[in-house]
């Protein structure tokens, strides 16, 4: 699946990026396609640490 590249809403709270539902759907879609963490972070213009899953 090819996703259109458009700036997604970015909100911050006390220097923490809050991912919107739309951001999470894009991350899940790209992850399911086998894209790397670096690719996803660059695609969304986020830091890799922003999109790392919590363990």
N, C-alpha and C positions, 0 to 999 in steps of 0.2 A: 504494500500500500504506500502510495506517495502522498505525503501530507503537504499542504501548502505552507510555505514559510512566511509567516507573518508574525510581527511582534505580539507576543502574548502578554496578557495583563500580568504585571509584577507588583506585588505589594510587599512592603517590609514593615516589620514591627521590631523596634529596638535592634536594628541591624541584622535581623533574621528574615530571609526571604520566605514568604508564604506562598506555596504553590496553589494555584487555582485548580478547580476540577478539570478545566480544559488542559492545563499543564500536565496533570496526572494522566489524563487520557493519552496525550501525545507521548509521554514517557513510557506508558504501558505498551502502546502500539509499536514504538520503535524498539523497545526491549523484546517484544514478541517476534519482531523481524530479525532479531539477532544483532542489532546494532550495538556498538561498544558504548561504554559509559562516556568516554571522551567524545564520541560522535554526538550522543544525546545532549551532553552539556553544551557543546559548541552550537548545535542546532537551536537550542533554546536560549543561548547566550547566558547560561547559568554556570556557576562554579560546579565542579564535579561533586563537591561535598553537599551541595544543595539537593541533589537528586539521588544521593546514596540512600538505599533503604535502611530503615532502622532495624537493628537486630535485637 
